[in-house]
Amino acid sequence: MHDLQMIVHKIISERIKVDEQMQVATIIDKLPNSWKEFQKGLRHKQSKLSIINLVARLQIEEEDRKQDKKNEALANNTYANHANILQGNSNANSNGAKKWNQG
């Protein structure tokens, strides 16, 4: 996004008029590789997107990605805790009582 901001500031400072659809296309092309699938969807709709709509979609996608990361981390943590519980229970006999190893 920093590169995009630099380009925008340069265009503004030079007082260059740029068509809104060109701006939308440029922003879409500047998205990171990790956004490739989202980028493809935007390209099909770019002729109908305004800058305001594009920014709103980008913000929503960014929030969704953050939430997905949180959910993934939570799921991984839950899985690890579940594995630890199962490993701790592996010392139990069929009645659920702990087996004690005597030296």
MOPAC internal coordinates of N, CA, C and O (Angstrom, degrees):
PM7 1SCF
backbone

  N    0.0000 0     0.00 0     0.00 0    0    0    0
  C    1.4510 1     0.00 0     0.00 0    1    0    0
  C    1.5292 1   111.06 1     0.00 0    2    1    0
  O    1.2310 1   120.32 1   152.48 1    3    2    1
  N    1.3162 1   116.99 1   -27.52 1    3    2    1
  C    1.4586 1   120.07 1  -179.95 1    5    3    2
  C    1.5304 1   110.82 1   -62.11 1    6    5    3
  O    1.2310 1   120.54 1   136.66 1    7    6    5
  N    1.3390 1   116.57 1   -43.34 1    7    6    5
  C    1.4700 1   120.53 1   177.94 1    9    7    6
  C    1.5219 1   110.90 1   -58.50 1   10    9    7
  O    1.2310 1   121.22 1   138.07 1   11   10    9
  N    1.3060 1   115.28 1   -41.93 1   11   10    9
  C    1.4613 1   120.99 1  -179.72 1   13   11   10
  C    1.5279 1   110.50 1   -63.35 1   14   13   11
  O    1.2310 1   120.49 1   136.90 1   15   14   13
  N    1.3205 1   116.66 1   -43.10 1   15   14   13
  C    1.4612 1   120.29 1   179.44 1   17   15   14
  C    1.5267 1   111.24 1   -63.18 1   18   17   15
  O    1.2310 1   120.70 1   141.14 1   19   18   17
  N    1.3204 1   116.26 1   -38.86 1   19   18   17
  C    1.4672 1   120.19 1   178.59 1   21   19   18
  C    1.5335 1   110.81 1   -63.16 1   22   21   19
  O    1.2310 1   120.75 1   137.48 1   23   22   21
  N    1.3157 1   116.17 1   -42.52 1   23   22   21
  C    1.4668 1   120.73 1   179.22 1   25   23   22
  C    1.5257 1   110.19 1   -63.15 1   26   25   23
  O    1.2310 1   120.64 1   134.36 1   27   26   25
  N    1.3140 1   116.38 1   -45.64 1   27   26   25
  C    1.4710 1   121.03 1  -179.62 1   29   27   26
  C    1.5215 1   110.55 1   -60.80 1   30   29   27
  O    1.2310 1   119.85 1   134.50 1   31   30   29
  N    1.3255 1   117.90 1   -45.50 1   31   30   29
  C    1.4679 1   120.81 1  -179.93 1   33   31   30
  C    1.5333 1   111.46 1   -63.39 1   34   33   31
  O    1.2310 1   120.85 1   142.08 1   35   34   33
  N    1.3158 1   115.98 1   -37.92 1   35   34   33
  C    1.4705 1   119.95 1   178.41 1   37   35   34
  C    1.5344 1   110.06 1   -64.66 1   38   37   35
  O    1.2310 1   120.64 1   135.31 1   39   38   37
  N    1.3181 1   116.38 1   -44.69 1   39   38   37
  C    1.4702 1   120.68 1   179.38 1   41   39   38
  C    1.5251 1   110.54 1   -62.24 1   42   41   39
  O    1.2310 1   120.76 1   136.36 1   43   42   41
  N    1.3151 1   116.16 1   -43.64 1   43   42   41
  C    1.4722 1   120.22 1  -179.97 1   45   43   42
  C    1.5245 1   110.59 1   -64.62 1   46   45   43
  O    1.2310 1   120.53 1   134.77 1   47   46   45
  N    1.3256 1   116.59 1   -45.23 1   47   46   45
  C    1.4654 1   119.74 1  -177.99 1   49   47   46
  C    1.5311 1   112.13 1   -65.15 1   50   49   47
  O    1.2310 1   120.19 1   149.38 1   51   50   49
  N    1.3164 1   117.24 1   -30.62 1   51   50   49
  C    1.4657 1   121.41 1   178.11 1   53   51   50
  C    1.5282 1   111.88 1   -85.85 1   54   53   51
  O    1.2310 1   120.47 1   175.69 1   55   54   53
  N    1.3203 1   116.70 1    -4.31 1   55   54   53
  C    1.4659 1   123.38 1  -179.37 1   57   55   54
  C    1.5324 1   111.94 1    56.56 1   58   57   55
  O    1.2310 1   121.54 1  -138.49 1   59   58   57
  N    1.3168 1   114.66 1    41.51 1   59   58   57
  C    1.4661 1   120.87 1   179.29 1   61   59   58
  C    1.5228 1   108.26 1   -88.68 1   62   61   59
  O    1.2310 1   120.97 1   -47.93 1   63   62   61
  N    1.3122 1   115.75 1   132.07 1   63   62   61
  C    1.4639 1   120.70 1   176.54 1   65   63   62
  C    1.5263 1   108.11 1   -86.65 1   66   65   63
  O    1.2310 1   120.78 1   -53.95 1   67   66   65
  N    1.3287 1   116.12 1   126.05 1   67   66   65
  C    1.4597 1   121.14 1   179.02 1   69   67   66
  C    1.5235 1   107.86 1  -125.96 1   70   69   67
  O    1.2310 1   120.99 1   -50.87 1   71   70   69
  N    1.3141 1   115.71 1   129.13 1   71   70   69
  C    1.4541 1   122.13 1   178.07 1   73   71   70
  C    1.5325 1   109.97 1   -55.39 1   74   73   71
  O    1.2310 1   120.48 1   -37.73 1   75   74   73
  N    1.3241 1   116.69 1   142.27 1   75   74   73
  C    1.4630 1   120.92 1  -177.76 1   77   75   74
  C    1.5286 1   111.91 1   -61.37 1   78   77   75
  O    1.2310 1   120.00 1   141.86 1   79   78   77
  N    1.3192 1   117.61 1   -38.14 1   79   78   77
  C    1.4683 1   120.07 1   178.98 1   81   79   78
  C    1.5282 1   111.28 1   -65.51 1   82   81   79
  O    1.2310 1   120.44 1   147.20 1   83   82   81
  N    1.3263 1   116.76 1   -32.80 1   83   82   81
  C    1.4635 1   120.48 1   176.09 1   85   83   82
  C    1.5291 1   109.66 1   -67.92 1   86   85   83
  O    1.2310 1   120.62 1   140.92 1   87   86   85
  N    1.3126 1   116.41 1   -39.08 1   87   86   85
  C    1.4629 1   120.45 1   177.43 1   89   87   86
  C    1.5275 1   110.64 1   -63.36 1   90   89   87
  O    1.2310 1   120.72 1   135.43 1   91   90   89
  N    1.3241 1   116.22 1   -44.57 1   91   90   89
  C    1.4699 1   121.26 1   179.36 1   93   91   90
  C    1.5236 1   109.72 1   -60.46 1   94   93   91
  O    1.2310 1   120.38 1   132.91 1   95   94   93
  N    1.3288 1   116.87 1   -47.09 1   95   94   93
  C    1.4672 1   121.25 1  -179.23 1   97   95   94
  C    1.5260 1   111.03 1   -61.91 1   98   97   95
  O    1.2310 1   120.44 1   139.61 1   99   98   97
  N    1.3277 1   116.76 1   -40.39 1   99   98   97
  C    1.4638 1   121.05 1  -179.74 1  101   99   98
  C    1.5226 1   111.11 1   -65.38 1  102  101   99
  O    1.2310 1   120.45 1   136.38 1  103  102  101
  N    1.3164 1   116.74 1   -43.62 1  103  102  101
  C    1.4683 1   120.54 1   178.98 1  105  103  102
  C    1.5244 1   110.10 1   -62.35 1  106  105  103
  O    1.2310 1   120.37 1   135.18 1  107  106  105
  N    1.3124 1   116.89 1   -44.82 1  107  106  105
  C    1.4750 1   121.06 1   179.75 1  109  107  106
  C    1.5288 1   110.06 1   -60.53 1  110  109  107
  O    1.2310 1   120.30 1   137.28 1  111  110  109
  N    1.3245 1   117.03 1   -42.72 1  111  110  109
  C    1.4694 1   120.74 1  -179.62 1  113  111  110
  C    1.5227 1   112.73 1   -67.30 1  114  113  111
  O    1.2310 1   119.79 1   155.71 1  115  114  113
  N    1.3229 1   118.00 1   -24.29 1  115  114  113
  C    1.4620 1   121.86 1  -178.17 1  117  115  114
  C    1.5329 1   113.34 1   -86.40 1  118  117  115
  O    1.2310 1   119.94 1   178.43 1  119  118  117
  N    1.3197 1   117.71 1    -1.57 1  119  118  117
  C    1.4672 1   119.48 1   179.77 1  121  119  118
  C    1.5270 1   110.07 1   -65.72 1  122  121  119
  O    1.2310 1   120.16 1   -32.19 1  123  122  121
  N    1.3390 1   117.30 1   147.81 1  123  122  121
  C    1.4709 1   120.22 1  -179.06 1  125  123  122
  C    1.5259 1   112.47 1   -66.78 1  126  125  123
  O    1.2310 1   120.87 1   -19.58 1  127  126  125
  N    1.3228 1   115.93 1   160.42 1  127  126  125
  C    1.4699 1   121.63 1  -178.92 1  129  127  126
  C    1.5210 1   112.43 1   -57.87 1  130  129  127
  O    1.2310 1   120.06 1   148.82 1  131  130  129
  N    1.3133 1   117.50 1   -31.18 1  131  130  129
  C    1.4660 1   120.33 1  -179.54 1  133  131  130
  C    1.5326 1   111.98 1   -66.51 1  134  133  131
  O    1.2310 1   120.12 1   167.68 1  135  134  133
  N    1.3128 1   117.38 1   -12.32 1  135  134  133
  C    1.4643 1   122.50 1   179.87 1  137  135  134
  C    1.5279 1   110.92 1  -102.70 1  138  137  135
  O    1.2310 1   119.81 1  -162.61 1  139  138  137
  N    1.3141 1   117.98 1    17.39 1  139  138  137
  C    1.4697 1   122.62 1  -172.13 1  141  139  138
  C    1.5322 1   113.11 1   -54.22 1  142  141  139
  O    1.2310 1   119.52 1   133.00 1  143  142  141
  N    1.3249 1   118.52 1   -47.00 1  143  142  141
  C    1.4720 1   120.93 1  -179.04 1  145  143  142
  C    1.5284 1   111.13 1   -64.83 1  146  145  143
  O    1.2310 1   120.70 1   137.42 1  147  146  145
  N    1.3154 1   116.26 1   -42.58 1  147  146  145
  C    1.4617 1   120.74 1   178.03 1  149  147  146
  C    1.5300 1   109.53 1   -64.01 1  150  149  147
  O    1.2310 1   120.91 1   139.75 1  151  150  149
  N    1.3124 1   115.86 1   -40.25 1  151  150  149
  C    1.4633 1   122.23 1   179.11 1  153  151  150
  C    1.5320 1   110.92 1   -60.10 1  154  153  151
  O    1.2310 1   120.34 1   137.23 1  155  154  153
  N    1.3167 1   116.96 1   -42.77 1  155  154  153
  C    1.4693 1   120.89 1   179.04 1  157  155  154
  C    1.5252 1   110.88 1   -59.49 1  158  157  155
  O    1.2310 1   120.60 1   135.34 1  159  158  157
  N    1.3198 1   116.45 1   -44.66 1  159  158  157
  C    1.4589 1   120.50 1   179.06 1  161  159  158
  C    1.5216 1   112.10 1   -62.36 1  162  161  159
  O    1.2310 1   120.87 1   139.83 1  163  162  161
  N    1.3301 1   115.94 1   -40.17 1  163  162  161
  C    1.4652 1   119.71 1   179.30 1  165  163  162
  C    1.5243 1   111.91 1   -66.61 1  166  165  163
  O    1.2310 1   120.49 1   142.96 1  167  166  165
  N    1.3060 1   116.67 1   -37.04 1  167  166  165
  C    1.4719 1   119.70 1  -179.34 1  169  167  166
  C    1.5237 1   111.64 1   -60.65 1  170  169  167
  O    1.2310 1   120.61 1   144.64 1  171  170  169
  N    1.3206 1   116.44 1   -35.36 1  171  170  169
  C    1.4671 1   119.69 1   179.89 1  173  171  170
  C    1.5293 1   111.60 1   -71.50 1  174  173  171
  O    1.2310 1   120.63 1   159.15 1  175  174  173
  N    1.3320 1   116.41 1   -20.85 1  175  174  173
  C    1.4650 1   120.34 1  -177.34 1  177  175  174
  C    1.5236 1   112.71 1  -110.19 1  178  177  175
  O    1.2310 1   119.66 1  -179.37 1  179  178  177
  N    1.3354 1   118.25 1     0.63 1  179  178  177
  C    1.4567 1   120.39 1  -169.71 1  181  179  178
  C    1.5228 1   114.03 1   -60.80 1  182  181  179
  O    1.2310 1   119.35 1   151.42 1  183  182  181
  N    1.3209 1   118.84 1   -28.58 1  183  182  181
  C    1.4669 1   119.68 1   179.79 1  185  183  182
  C    1.5270 1   111.63 1   -69.26 1  186  185  183
  O    1.2310 1   120.46 1   160.77 1  187  186  185
  N    1.3285 1   116.72 1   -19.23 1  187  186  185
  C    1.4666 1   121.13 1  -179.33 1  189  187  186
  C    1.5289 1   112.34 1  -101.68 1  190  189  187
  O    1.2310 1   120.03 1   175.79 1  191  190  189
  N    1.3414 1   117.55 1    -4.21 1  191  190  189
  C    1.4592 1   121.11 1  -175.38 1  193  191  190
  C    1.5239 1   112.11 1   -93.83 1  194  193  191
  O    1.2310 1   121.20 1   -43.70 1  195  194  193
  N    1.3174 1   115.31 1   136.30 1  195  194  193
  C    1.4597 1   120.29 1   169.64 1  197  195  194
  C    1.5327 1   107.00 1   -94.97 1  198  197  195
  O    1.2310 1   120.70 1   -11.56 1  199  198  197
  N    1.3032 1   116.26 1   168.44 1  199  198  197
  C    1.4687 1   120.36 1   177.52 1  201  199  198
  C    1.5265 1   109.71 1   -59.14 1  202  201  199
  O    1.2310 1   120.40 1   136.54 1  203  202  201
  N    1.3128 1   116.85 1   -43.46 1  203  202  201
  C    1.4675 1   121.01 1  -178.53 1  205  203  202
  C    1.5236 1   110.74 1   -61.74 1  206  205  203
  O    1.2310 1   120.33 1   135.11 1  207  206  205
  N    1.3291 1   116.97 1   -44.89 1  207  206  205
  C    1.4706 1   120.42 1   178.47 1  209  207  206
  C    1.5230 1   111.54 1   -65.10 1  210  209  207
  O    1.2310 1   120.62 1   139.95 1  211  210  209
  N    1.3273 1   116.41 1   -40.05 1  211  210  209
  C    1.4619 1   120.33 1   179.32 1  213  211  210
  C    1.5235 1   110.85 1   -63.11 1  214  213  211
  O    1.2310 1   120.46 1   133.49 1  215  214  213
  N    1.3148 1   116.73 1   -46.51 1  215  214  213
  C    1.4676 1   120.64 1   179.40 1  217  215  214
  C    1.5265 1   110.26 1   -60.60 1  218  217  215
  O    1.2310 1   120.34 1   138.27 1  219  218  217
  N    1.3240 1   116.95 1   -41.73 1  219  218  217
  C    1.4708 1   120.33 1   178.18 1  221  219  218
  C    1.5266 1   110.68 1   -61.57 1  222  221  219
  O    1.2310 1   120.18 1   135.60 1  223  222  221
  N    1.3227 1   117.26 1   -44.40 1  223  222  221
  C    1.4746 1   120.76 1   178.82 1  225  223  222
  C    1.5253 1   111.30 1   -63.40 1  226  225  223
  O    1.2310 1   120.55 1   139.67 1  227  226  225
  N    1.3335 1   116.55 1   -40.33 1  227  226  225
  C    1.4629 1   120.50 1   178.87 1  229  227  226
  C    1.5281 1   111.04 1   -63.93 1  230  229  227
  O    1.2310 1   120.42 1   138.57 1  231  230  229
  N    1.3236 1   116.80 1   -41.43 1  231  230  229
  C    1.4637 1   120.39 1   178.68 1  233  231  230
  C    1.5241 1   111.11 1   -64.33 1  234  233  231
  O    1.2310 1   120.33 1   137.83 1  235  234  233
  N    1.3168 1   116.97 1   -42.17 1  235  234  233
  C    1.4642 1   121.04 1   178.76 1  237  235  234
  C    1.5236 1   110.12 1   -63.42 1  238  237  235
  O    1.2310 1   120.50 1   134.76 1  239  238  237
  N    1.3211 1   116.64 1   -45.24 1  239  238  237
  C    1.4687 1   120.65 1   179.75 1  241  239  238
  C    1.5255 1   111.00 1   -62.46 1  242  241  239
  O    1.2310 1   120.68 1   138.27 1  243  242  241
  N    1.3257 1   116.30 1   -41.73 1  243  242  241
  C    1.4628 1   120.05 1   179.33 1  245  243  242
  C    1.5294 1   111.00 1   -62.75 1  246  245  243
  O    1.2310 1   120.30 1   136.63 1  247  246  245
  N    1.3230 1   117.03 1   -43.37 1  247  246  245
  C    1.4656 1   120.67 1   177.43 1  249  247  246
  C    1.5274 1   111.19 1   -63.73 1  250  249  247
  O    1.2310 1   120.40 1   138.65 1  251  250  249
  N    1.3269 1   116.84 1   -41.35 1  251  250  249
  C    1.4745 1   120.60 1   177.31 1  253  251  250
  C    1.5207 1   111.11 1   -60.76 1  254  253  251
  O    1.2310 1   120.63 1   138.07 1  255  254  253
  N    1.3214 1   116.41 1   -41.93 1  255  254  253
  C    1.4664 1   120.42 1   179.94 1  257  255  254
  C    1.5280 1   111.04 1   -65.96 1  258  257  255
  O    1.2310 1   120.37 1   140.01 1  259  258  257
  N    1.3241 1   116.89 1   -39.99 1  259  258  257
  C    1.4688 1   120.14 1   176.99 1  261  259  258
  C    1.5231 1   110.38 1   -62.63 1  262  261  259
  O    1.2310 1   120.60 1   136.15 1  263  262  261
  N    1.3260 1   116.45 1   -43.85 1  263  262  261
  C    1.4620 1   120.83 1   179.75 1  265  263  262
  C    1.5258 1   110.86 1   -64.71 1  266  265  263
  O    1.2310 1   120.52 1   139.86 1  267  266  265
  N    1.3329 1   116.62 1   -40.14 1  267  266  265
  C    1.4655 1   120.49 1   177.40 1  269  267  266
  C    1.5234 1   111.10 1   -60.57 1  270  269  267
  O    1.2310 1   120.27 1   138.68 1  271  270  269
  N    1.3391 1   117.09 1   -41.32 1  271  270  269
  C    1.4630 1   120.78 1   178.47 1  273  271  270
  C    1.5244 1   110.71 1   -63.94 1  274  273  271
  O    1.2310 1   120.49 1   137.45 1  275  274  273
  N    1.3351 1   116.68 1   -42.55 1  275  274  273
  C    1.4670 1   120.18 1   178.25 1  277  275  274
  C    1.5200 1   110.56 1   -62.59 1  278  277  275
  O    1.2310 1   120.68 1   135.01 1  279  278  277
  N    1.3313 1   116.31 1   -44.99 1  279  278  277
  C    1.4670 1   120.28 1   179.84 1  281  279  278
  C    1.5197 1   111.28 1   -63.71 1  282  281  279
  O    1.2310 1   120.40 1   140.53 1  283  282  281
  N    1.3201 1   116.83 1   -39.47 1  283  282  281
  C    1.4665 1   120.84 1   179.32 1  285  283  282
  C    1.5280 1   110.34 1   -65.48 1  286  285  283
  O    1.2310 1   120.49 1   136.90 1  287  286  285
  N    1.3257 1   116.67 1   -43.10 1  287  286  285
  C    1.4628 1   120.40 1   178.59 1  289  287  286
  C    1.5240 1   110.38 1   -63.79 1  290  289  287
  O    1.2310 1   120.51 1   139.21 1  291  290  289
  N    1.3172 1   116.63 1   -40.79 1  291  290  289
  C    1.4615 1   120.83 1   178.39 1  293  291  290
  C    1.5188 1   110.79 1   -64.47 1  294  293  291
  O    1.2310 1   120.37 1   136.97 1  295  294  293
  N    1.3258 1   116.89 1   -43.03 1  295  294  293
  C    1.4649 1   120.93 1   179.01 1  297  295  294
  C    1.5236 1   110.75 1   -64.01 1  298  297  295
  O    1.2310 1   120.12 1   138.23 1  299  298  297
  N    1.3246 1   117.38 1   -41.77 1  299  298  297
  C    1.4618 1   120.73 1   178.36 1  301  299  298
  C    1.5190 1   110.97 1   -63.89 1  302  301  299
  O    1.2310 1   120.48 1   139.76 1  303  302  301
  N    1.3236 1   116.69 1   -40.24 1  303  302  301
  C    1.4569 1   121.36 1   178.94 1  305  303  302
  C    1.5252 1   110.41 1   -66.49 1  306  305  303
  O    1.2310 1   120.43 1   137.89 1  307  306  305
  N    1.3297 1   116.78 1   -42.11 1  307  306  305
  C    1.4637 1   121.54 1   178.35 1  309  307  306
  C    1.5182 1   110.33 1   -63.52 1  310  309  307
  O    1.2310 1   120.22 1   137.92 1  311  310  309
  N    1.3214 1   117.18 1   -42.08 1  311  310  309
  C    1.4630 1   121.91 1   178.70 1  313  311  310
  C    1.5272 1   110.08 1   -62.52 1  314  313  311
  O    1.2310 1   120.44 1   135.47 1  315  314  313
  N    1.3399 1   116.76 1   -44.53 1  315  314  313
  C    1.4664 1   120.61 1   179.85 1  317  315  314
  C    1.5250 1   110.48 1   -63.33 1  318  317  315
  O    1.2310 1   120.13 1   137.99 1  319  318  317
  N    1.3322 1   117.36 1   -42.01 1  319  318  317
  C    1.4671 1   120.52 1   178.59 1  321  319  318
  C    1.5244 1   110.74 1   -64.64 1  322  321  319
  O    1.2310 1   120.38 1   139.17 1  323  322  321
  N    1.3256 1   116.88 1   -40.83 1  323  322  321
  C    1.4595 1   121.20 1   178.98 1  325  323  322
  C    1.5272 1   110.08 1   -63.31 1  326  325  323
  O    1.2310 1   120.51 1   138.66 1  327  326  325
  N    1.3256 1   116.63 1   -41.34 1  327  326  325
  C    1.4656 1   120.72 1   178.79 1  329  327  326
  C    1.5195 1   110.48 1   -64.22 1  330  329  327
  O    1.2310 1   120.11 1   141.48 1  331  330  329
  N    1.3329 1   117.39 1   -38.52 1  331  330  329
  C    1.4621 1   120.64 1   178.44 1  333  331  330
  C    1.5219 1   111.13 1   -66.57 1  334  333  331
  O    1.2310 1   120.40 1   141.15 1  335  334  333
  N    1.3201 1   116.83 1   -38.85 1  335  334  333
  C    1.4657 1   120.71 1   178.50 1  337  335  334
  C    1.5168 1   109.78 1   -64.45 1  338  337  335
  O    1.2310 1   120.54 1   134.32 1  339  338  337
  N    1.3283 1   116.58 1   -45.68 1  339  338  337
  C    1.4625 1   120.16 1   179.13 1  341  339  338
  C    1.5186 1   111.21 1   -63.22 1  342  341  339
  O    1.2310 1   120.35 1   140.59 1  343  342  341
  N    1.3066 1   116.94 1   -39.41 1  343  342  341
  C    1.4542 1   120.38 1   179.41 1  345  343  342
  C    1.5254 1   109.70 1   -66.38 1  346  345  343
  O    1.2310 1   120.19 1   140.34 1  347  346  345
  N    1.3151 1   117.25 1   -39.66 1  347  346  345
  C    1.4651 1   121.17 1   177.59 1  349  347  346
  C    1.5138 1   111.62 1   -65.04 1  350  349  347
  O    1.2310 1   119.82 1   147.52 1  351  350  349
  N    1.3265 1   117.95 1   -32.48 1  351  350  349
  C    1.4650 1   122.19 1  -179.70 1  353  351  350
  C    1.5197 1   112.61 1   -82.03 1  354  353  351
  O    1.2310 1   119.61 1   173.15 1  355  354  353
  N    1.3035 1   118.34 1    -6.85 1  355  354  353
  C    1.4635 1   119.92 1  -178.07 1  357  355  354
  C    1.5204 1   112.00 1   -68.63 1  358  357  355
  O    1.2310 1   120.43 1   166.13 1  359  358  357
  N    1.3202 1   116.79 1   -13.87 1  359  358  357
  C    1.4629 1   120.62 1   177.80 1  361  359  358
  C    1.5249 1   112.04 1   -89.07 1  362  361  359
  O    1.2310 1   119.85 1  -178.32 1  363  362  361
  N    1.3131 1   117.89 1     1.68 1  363  362  361
  C    1.4704 1   121.18 1  -178.80 1  365  363  362
  C    1.5227 1   109.68 1   -88.70 1  366  365  363
  O    1.2310 1   120.75 1   -31.50 1  367  366  365
  N    1.3593 1   116.17 1   148.50 1  367  366  365
  C    1.4696 1   119.12 1   176.23 1  369  367  366
  C    1.5154 1   109.61 1   -86.63 1  370  369  367
  O    1.2310 1   119.38 1     4.97 1  371  370  369
  N    1.3106 1   118.79 1  -175.03 1  371  370  369
  C    1.4628 1   122.09 1  -175.28 1  373  371  370
  C    1.5224 1   112.57 1   -64.60 1  374  373  371
  O    1.2310 1   119.40 1   158.56 1  375  374  373
  N    1.3202 1   118.75 1   -21.44 1  375  374  373
  C    1.4671 1   121.96 1   177.71 1  377  375  374
  C    1.5247 1   111.82 1   -86.63 1  378  377  375
  O    1.2310 1   120.77 1   176.94 1  379  378  377
  N    1.3005 1   116.13 1    -3.06 1  379  378  377
  C    1.4588 1   119.46 1  -179.60 1  381  379  378
  C    1.5124 1   112.45 1    90.39 1  382  381  379
  O    1.2310 1   120.03 1   177.10 1  383  382  381
  N    1.3403 1   117.55 1    -2.90 1  383  382  381
  C    1.4574 1   120.40 1  -179.90 1  385  383  382
  C    1.5193 1   108.89 1   -82.90 1  386  385  383
  O    1.2310 1   121.06 1   -33.51 1  387  386  385
  N    1.3039 1   115.58 1   146.49 1  387  386  385
  C    1.4541 1   119.89 1  -179.69 1  389  387  386
  C    1.5174 1   110.11 1   -73.11 1  390  389  387
  O    1.2310 1   121.51 1   -38.04 1  391  390  389
  N    1.3178 1   114.71 1   141.96 1  391  390  389
  C    1.4596 1   120.72 1   173.29 1  393  391  390
  C    1.5186 1   106.61 1   -89.66 1  394  393  391
  O    1.2310 1   121.31 1   -44.26 1  395  394  393
  N    1.2635 1   115.09 1   135.74 1  395  394  393
  C    1.4527 1   119.77 1   178.32 1  397  395  394
  C    1.5097 1   108.44 1  -110.55 1  398  397  395
  O    1.2310 1   121.43 1   -55.57 1  399  398  397
  N    1.2870 1   114.86 1   124.43 1  399  398  397
  C    1.4612 1   119.56 1   176.71 1  401  399  398
  C    1.5128 1   108.63 1   -84.20 1  402  401  399
  O    1.2310 1   121.36 1   -51.61 1  403  402  401
  N    1.2971 1   115.00 1   128.39 1  403  402  401
  C    1.4537 1   118.59 1   177.30 1  405  403  402
  C    1.5078 1   107.70 1  -102.99 1  406  405  403
  O    1.2310 1   122.12 1   -52.53 1  407  406  405
  N    1.3246 1   113.55 1   127.47 1  407  406  405
  C    1.4288 1   124.49 1  -176.49 1  409  407  406
  C    1.4189 1   116.43 1   -39.54 1  410  409  407
  O    1.2310 1   120.10 1   180.00 1  411  410  409

